[in-house]
Amino acid sequence: MAYEINDDCVNCGACVPGCPVSAITEGDGKMVVDADLCVDCGACASVCPVGAPVAQ
């Protein structure tokens, strides 16, 4: 199961350097997780200041 970034995202980019597989990129108004690359480690969720990354 990949993580997904919900609408709470403020597009700050804090999650990008936290992702060990570079699965997060900037989308239209919020960050986006590439489900094919995500290894479900939760690193993005641990650094997000608003709790936007959630396990799916």
C-alpha positions, 0 to 999 in steps of 0.5 A: 500500500502506497502513501497518498497526500491528502488535501491538507497538504500546504505544498511546503515540500518537507516530505520530498527530502524525507522520501528515501526512494524519491517518490514525491513530486510537486503536483497541482497545489499539493505534493504527489506520491508515485504509488509505483515507487512508494515503499510504504515506509512512512518517512514522509508522514513523519516529517510533514508538518500538517499530517497530509501523507496517509497510508492507503 
